[in-house]
Amino acid sequence: MMELTVTLDFACYGCEQPVSVTLQCRGQAIRQEAAEALARVNVPCPTCGQINQLLFEPSGTVRSVRPYPCYRLVPEPSVN
């Protein structure tokens, strides 16, 4: 099993403040030389709380930052 430590720097999708996060990735499929390898992680912004979904390469290059699609059920009032 391979391990890889990556530091990602990006701007928050919600408030555009700079965010830096260090990740430790593990697995059989991690290969530094694989150009088509991509990973996804959800990172909350320490400033506004927006959860950012990052798509990145093992080299640490961030491909995209978008808001995490958080699906929450809206509670309905009870009938009692």
C-alpha positions as CSV (number, residue, x, y, z in Angstrom):
1,M,0.0,0.0,0.0
2,M,1.3,3.4,-1.0
3,E,1.1,6.6,1.0
4,L,1.1,10.2,-0.3
5,T,1.0,13.5,1.6
6,V,-0.4,16.3,-0.5
7,T,-0.9,20.0,0.4
8,L,-3.7,21.7,-1.5
9,D,-4.2,25.5,-1.8
10,F,-7.4,26.9,-3.2
11,A,-9.9,29.7,-2.9
12,C,-13.2,28.9,-1.1
13,Y,-16.1,28.6,-3.5
14,G,-18.4,30.6,-1.2
15,C,-16.3,33.5,0.2
16,E,-13.2,33.3,-2.0
17,Q,-10.9,33.3,1.0
18,P,-7.6,31.3,0.6
19,V,-7.7,27.8,2.2
20,S,-4.8,25.4,2.6
21,V,-5.3,21.7,3.6
22,T,-2.8,18.9,4.0
23,L,-4.1,15.4,3.1
24,Q,-2.6,12.0,3.6
25,C,-3.8,9.6,0.9
26,R,-3.4,5.8,1.1
27,G,-4.3,3.0,-1.3
28,Q,-3.3,0.5,-3.9
29,A,-4.2,2.8,-6.8
30,I,-2.0,5.8,-5.8
31,R,0.6,6.4,-8.4
32,Q,2.5,9.6,-8.8
33,E,3.2,9.1,-12.5
34,A,-0.4,8.3,-13.5
35,A,-1.5,11.5,-15.3
36,E,-5.2,10.4,-15.4
37,A,-5.4,9.7,-11.7
38,L,-7.8,12.0,-9.8
39,A,-9.1,12.1,-6.3
40,R,-12.0,13.9,-4.6
41,V,-12.3,15.3,-1.1
42,N,-14.7,17.5,0.8
43,V,-13.1,20.4,2.8
44,P,-15.0,22.9,4.9
45,C,-13.9,26.5,4.8
46,P,-12.7,27.8,8.2
47,T,-14.0,31.3,7.4
48,C,-17.6,30.8,6.2
49,G,-18.2,27.0,6.8
50,Q,-19.0,26.3,3.1
51,I,-18.1,22.7,2.2
52,N,-15.9,22.7,-0.9
53,Q,-15.6,19.6,-3.1
54,L,-12.1,19.4,-4.5
55,L,-11.0,17.3,-7.5
56,F,-7.2,17.0,-7.5
57,E,-4.2,15.1,-9.0
58,P,-1.8,13.2,-6.9
59,S,0.8,15.9,-7.6
60,G,-1.3,18.4,-5.7
61,T,-2.7,20.2,-8.6
62,V,-6.3,21.3,-7.9
63,R,-8.5,20.7,-11.0
64,S,-11.8,22.0,-9.7
65,V,-13.5,23.6,-6.6
66,R,-17.2,23.5,-6.3
67,P,-19.8,23.5,-3.5
68,Y,-20.6,20.2,-2.0
69,P,-24.1,19.1,-3.0
70,C,-25.6,18.6,0.4
71,Y,-29.0,17.1,0.2
72,R,-31.0,17.5,3.4
73,L,-34.6,16.5,4.0
74,V,-36.9,19.3,5.1
75,P,-38.7,18.1,8.2
76,E,-42.5,18.1,7.9
77,P,-44.8,19.0,10.8
78,S,-46.4,16.1,12.6
79,V,-50.2,15.6,12.4
80,N,-50.8,14.9,16.1
